[in-house]
Amino acid sequence: MPRNEETKEPEYVYEKVLDSFHSLRKKGKDWGLSDEVIEKCIHQALESGGRSGEGGRPVRSLCGQCLATFLKVMFVIGFVLVLGTVFVTYHDPTARRVAKATQDWAYPMLRASRMLTLPLTKWFNLEAYYEYECLVPNFLQPAKQPNCWMYKKVKGVPSIRRAKNFTDAYYGTAKPVIIKDAQEKEVDFSVLQSVYKQHKASLDSGVKDFHSSNPHIQTLADVFNVQTAEDMPEQTSIMWMSRKVVAGSVIRKLFPRPYIIEPESEVGLAKYIFIDTPGAPARNAAKDMGSADYPHTWLTQGTGTREVWLKPVADCAQKQDEIIVILYPRDVLYYNYYYWQPEFHHHGDNISITFSGSFY
């Protein structure tokens, strides 16, 4: 080799190595690595000197080892989460334990998610999805099966006042109960009629479902066009269901949430009002209401009296008899719809008005 080429070769090699180091540093910066980590990678690469591990494979750099460790950890975490989700989904005792342990977090998490997604409303119209009970169905979730042995703890339907520790005593159980001091004011037909006339547009727009046994009464306007309750046709049974926030706020002023509901609990959007005149046919309220927003359900008797037949769910019908209770004005009946399916029967000689809601 000529002398001038021997002199230039080390310079050429030095320039190539220097360019490689600059390239490595730039690549490390792009990956978000610190200068210290980049220096360690270069130092380890120089020390390895092209040595090979077992089977002729190059020795892994520190960057490669970090990446491999990170991927392993993420895989383990993902596997544990998937396994835990499947186990909780199919193992009912574990599901109940997890639900009880996390129920205090449910409302804060829902509220936080709403606040985080609030900016989306500036670019997208989400109103069409607002009333959906479920946007993405969980195909792994089996139909919830009731535990029939829970009925063994039911010894009738007690009436209580100044309820304390209500959550511990009744949540998650099959025990129904009547609370005698949870509704302050009676809501008769004249009160309901007056509120409708004041908020007609809001209440009409909030109607999601309406059923009437009288062919001449098929809208809210038909219900409240009469002068007094006595003008309502006999043998009439009406179910009115609202799922709009504006209409719900009006109804909530008449039937506020009972004090037995914890402040952090979420109340379902669906609200039902049942109006029966003397001689009205029996109503399968469970069928009318369908699947409630939440399992904890309450009935508030606005005026008149109502006979409620609490029937056990079909899977437990052979192991538990139905329970019949009579609600009087301002009574609040609490029950869990996982265990009881209500059927309404008119009771007495006056019009009966009953409200129903659910909560978690």
C-alpha positions in Angstrom: 0.0 0.0 0.0 1.4 3.5 -0.8 2.5 5.7 2.1 -0.1 8.4 1.5 -2.9 5.8 1.7 -1.5 4.3 5.0 -1.5 7.8 6.4 -5.2 8.5 5.4 -6.6 5.2 6.5 -6.6 5.8 10.3 -8.2 9.2 9.6 -10.9 7.6 7.5 -11.6 4.9 10.1 -11.7 7.6 12.8 -14.2 9.7 10.8 -16.5 6.6 10.2 -16.4 5.7 13.9 -17.2 9.3 14.9 -20.1 9.4 12.5 -21.4 6.2 13.9 -21.2 7.6 17.5 -23.1 10.8 16.4 -25.7 8.6 14.7 -26.0 6.5 17.8 -26.4 9.5 20.0 -29.1 11.0 17.7 -31.0 7.7 17.7 -30.8 7.5 21.5 -32.2 11.0 21.7 -35.0 10.1 19.4 -35.9 7.2 21.7 -36.0 9.5 24.7 -32.8 8.0 26.3 -30.7 10.2 28.6 -27.1 11.0 27.9 -26.0 8.7 30.7 -27.8 5.7 29.2 -26.4 6.5 25.8 -22.9 6.6 27.2 -23.4 3.3 28.9 -24.6 1.7 25.6 -21.6 3.0 23.7 -19.2 2.0 26.4 -20.6 -1.6 26.5 -20.5 -1.8 22.7 -16.8 -0.9 22.8 -16.0 -3.3 25.6 -17.8 -6.2 23.8 -15.5 -5.7 20.9 -17.7 -7.8 18.6 -17.6 -10.8 21.0 -20.3 -13.4 20.5 -22.4 -15.2 23.0 -23.5 -18.8 22.8 -24.3 -20.0 19.3 -22.4 -17.2 17.7 -25.0 -14.5 18.6 -23.8 -11.0 19.4 -24.0 -10.0 23.0 -27.1 -7.9 23.7 -26.5 -4.2 24.3 -28.0 -2.5 27.4 -30.7 -0.9 25.2 -31.8 -4.3 23.9 -31.9 -5.8 27.3 -34.0 -2.9 28.6 -36.4 -3.2 25.7 -36.7 -7.0 26.2 -37.3 -6.6 30.0 -40.0 -3.9 29.3 -41.8 -6.1 26.8 -41.7 -9.1 29.3 -43.1 -7.0 32.1 -45.9 -5.6 29.9 -46.8 -9.1 28.7 -47.0 -10.4 32.3 -49.2 -7.4 33.4 -51.5 -7.9 30.4 -51.8 -11.6 31.0 -52.6 -11.1 34.7 -55.3 -8.5 33.8 -56.9 -10.7 31.2 -56.8 -13.8 33.5 -58.3 -11.7 36.4 -61.1 -10.3 34.2 -62.1 -13.7 33.0 -62.0 -15.1 36.5 -64.1 -12.3 38.0 -66.6 -12.6 35.1 -67.3 -16.3 35.6 -66.7 -16.7 39.3 -69.7 -15.1 41.0 -68.4 -15.0 44.6 -65.2 -13.2 43.5 -67.3 -10.9 41.4 -69.4 -9.9 44.4 -66.3 -9.4 46.5 -64.6 -7.2 43.9 -67.8 -5.2 43.4 -68.2 -4.6 47.1 -64.5 -3.6 47.4 -64.7 -1.2 44.5 -68.2 0.2 44.8 -66.9 3.4 46.5 -64.7 4.1 43.4 -67.4 3.6 40.8 -69.0 7.1 41.0 -65.6 9.0 41.2 -64.3 7.0 38.2 -67.5 7.7 36.2 -67.4 11.4 37.0 -63.7 11.6 36.2 -64.2 9.9 32.8 -67.1 12.3 32.1 -64.8 15.3 32.8 -62.0 13.9 30.7 -64.3 13.3 27.7 -66.1 16.6 28.0 -63.9 18.4 25.4 -65.1 15.8 22.8 -68.5 17.5 22.8 -66.9 20.6 21.1 -66.1 18.5 18.0 -68.6 15.7 18.1 -72.4 15.5 18.7 -72.7 12.7 21.3 -76.4 13.3 22.1 -77.5 10.3 20.0 -75.5 8.0 22.3 -76.6 9.6 25.6 -79.5 7.3 26.3 -77.7 4.0 25.3 -77.5 1.6 28.2 -74.4 0.0 26.7 -72.2 1.2 23.8 -69.9 -1.9 23.7 -71.6 -5.1 24.9 -69.4 -7.5 26.9 -69.8 -10.8 25.1 -67.9 -12.5 27.9 -70.4 -11.4 30.5 -72.8 -14.3 31.3 -76.4 -13.7 32.3 -76.4 -13.0 36.0 -77.7 -15.9 38.0 -79.4 -15.2 41.3 -78.3 -17.0 44.5 -81.5 -18.6 45.6 -80.2 -19.2 49.1 -80.3 -15.4 49.7 -84.1 -15.7 50.0 -83.6 -17.7 53.2 -82.8 -14.4 55.0 -86.1 -12.8 54.0 -88.6 -12.8 56.9 -91.4 -10.7 55.5 -91.1 -6.9 54.7 -90.4 -4.8 57.7 -91.4 -1.1 58.0 -88.7 1.1 59.5 -88.0 4.8 60.3 -84.7 6.7 60.7 -82.8 4.0 58.9 -79.2 3.6 59.9 -76.4 1.6 58.3 -78.8 0.9 55.4 -76.0 0.0 53.0 -74.6 -2.7 55.2 -78.0 -4.1 56.1 -79.7 -4.3 52.7 -77.4 -3.6 49.7 -76.6 -6.8 47.8 -79.3 -8.8 49.7 -82.7 -10.1 48.8 -84.3 -8.4 51.8 -87.0 -5.8 50.8 -88.0 -3.1 53.3 -90.5 -0.2 53.6 -89.1 3.1 54.8 -91.8 5.3 56.3 -90.0 8.6 56.6 -88.1 8.9 53.2 -90.7 11.0 51.3 -91.8 14.2 52.9 -94.7 15.3 50.8 -97.7 13.5 49.2 -97.9 13.8 45.5 -101.5 13.6 44.4 -103.0 14.0 40.9 -103.6 17.8 41.2 -99.9 18.3 42.1 -98.7 16.2 39.2 -101.1 18.0 36.9 -99.9 21.4 38.0 -96.3 20.5 37.5 -97.1 19.1 34.0 -98.8 22.3 32.9 -95.8 24.4 34.1 -93.2 22.1 32.4 -95.2 20.6 29.6 -92.5 21.0 26.9 -89.8 19.4 29.1 -92.0 16.5 30.3 -93.4 15.8 26.8 -89.9 15.7 25.2 -88.7 13.4 28.0 -91.2 10.6 27.4 -89.3 7.5 26.3 -92.2 5.0 26.8 -95.9 5.3 27.5 -98.5 2.5 28.1 -102.2 2.9 28.8 -105.0 0.4 29.1 -107.4 3.1 27.9 -107.4 3.6 24.1 -108.6 7.3 24.6 -105.5 8.1 26.8 -102.3 7.7 24.8 -100.3 10.7 25.7 -99.4 12.8 28.7 -101.6 15.6 27.4 -104.5 13.1 27.4 -103.8 12.2 31.0 -103.8 15.8 32.3 -106.5 17.3 30.2 -109.1 16.3 32.7 -110.3 18.8 35.3 -109.8 16.6 38.4 -108.7 13.1 39.4 -112.3 12.1 39.7 -112.7 12.8 35.9 -110.2 10.1 35.1 -111.9 7.1 33.6 -112.1 4.1 35.8 -110.3 0.9 35.1 -107.4 2.8 33.6 -103.7 1.9 34.2 -100.9 4.1 32.9 -97.2 3.7 32.9 -95.0 6.8 31.9 -91.3 6.4 31.6 -88.8 9.3 31.2 -85.1 9.1 30.2 -84.3 12.8 29.6 -82.2 14.8 32.0 -84.4 17.9 31.8 -87.6 15.9 32.4 -85.8 14.0 35.2 -84.9 17.1 37.0 -88.6 18.2 37.1 -89.7 14.8 38.3 -87.0 14.7 40.9 -88.5 17.8 42.6 -91.7 15.8 43.3 -89.9 12.5 44.1 -86.4 13.3 45.5 -83.9 10.6 46.1 -84.5 9.0 49.5 -82.0 9.5 52.2 -81.2 5.8 52.2 -79.2 6.4 49.0 -75.6 7.2 49.7 -74.4 10.6 48.4 -71.8 9.0 46.2 -74.3 6.6 44.6 -75.3 6.9 41.0 -79.1 7.2 40.3 -80.3 5.8 37.0 -81.6 8.1 34.3 -84.8 6.1 33.8 -87.7 7.3 35.9 -91.2 5.7 36.0 -94.6 7.0 37.1 -97.6 4.6 37.4 -101.1 6.1 37.6 -104.0 3.7 38.3 -107.7 4.5 38.8 -110.1 2.2 40.7 -110.7 -1.1 39.0 -107.5 -0.8 37.0 -106.1 -4.1 35.7 -103.1 -5.7 37.2 -99.8 -4.5 35.7 -96.6 -6.5 35.2 -94.3 -3.7 36.3 -91.2 -5.9 35.9 -92.0 -6.3 32.2 -92.9 -2.6 31.8 -89.6 -1.5 33.4 -87.5 -4.1 31.8 -83.9 -4.3 32.9 -83.4 -1.4 35.4 -80.4 0.9 35.0 -79.1 -0.4 38.4 -80.2 -3.3 40.7 -81.2 -1.3 43.7 -84.8 -0.2 43.1 -87.2 2.0 45.1 -90.9 2.7 44.8 -92.3 5.9 46.3 -96.1 5.9 46.8 -97.2 9.5 45.9 -100.9 9.1 46.7 -103.6 6.5 47.2 -102.6 2.9 48.1 -101.0 0.2 46.0 -100.7 -3.6 46.4 -97.3 -4.8 45.2 -96.7 -8.5 44.6 -93.0 -9.2 44.9 -92.4 -12.3 42.9 -89.1 -14.2 43.0 -87.1 -14.4 39.8 -87.9 -17.4 37.6 -84.8 -19.4 38.6 -85.8 -19.3 42.3 -89.6 -19.4 41.9 -89.7 -23.0 43.3 -87.8 -22.1 46.4 -89.5 -18.8 47.5 -93.1 -17.7 47.7 -94.2 -14.3 46.5 -94.6 -11.5 49.0 -97.5 -9.1 49.0 -97.1 -5.6 50.5 -99.5 -2.6 50.6 -98.0 0.9 50.1 -99.6 3.9 51.6 -98.9 7.6 50.8 -95.3 8.6 51.3 -94.1 5.0 51.8 -90.8 4.0 50.1 -90.3 0.4 49.2 -86.7 -0.8 48.6 -85.9 -4.1 46.8 -83.2 -5.6 44.6 -84.5 -6.5 41.1 -81.9 -9.3 40.9 -84.2 -11.2 43.3 -87.7 -9.7 42.9 -90.1 -8.9 40.0 -92.9 -6.6 41.0 -96.5 -6.8 39.9 -98.9 -4.0 40.6 -102.5 -4.3 41.7 -104.8 -1.3 42.5 -105.9 -1.1 46.1 -108.6 1.1 47.5 -111.2 3.5 46.0 -108.9 6.4 45.1 -106.4 7.1 42.3 -103.0 5.6 43.0 -99.7 7.3 41.9 -96.4 5.5 42.3 -92.8 6.5 41.3 -90.0 4.1 40.6 -86.2 4.7 40.2 -83.0 2.7 40.6 -79.5 3.4 41.9 -76.0 1.8 42.3 
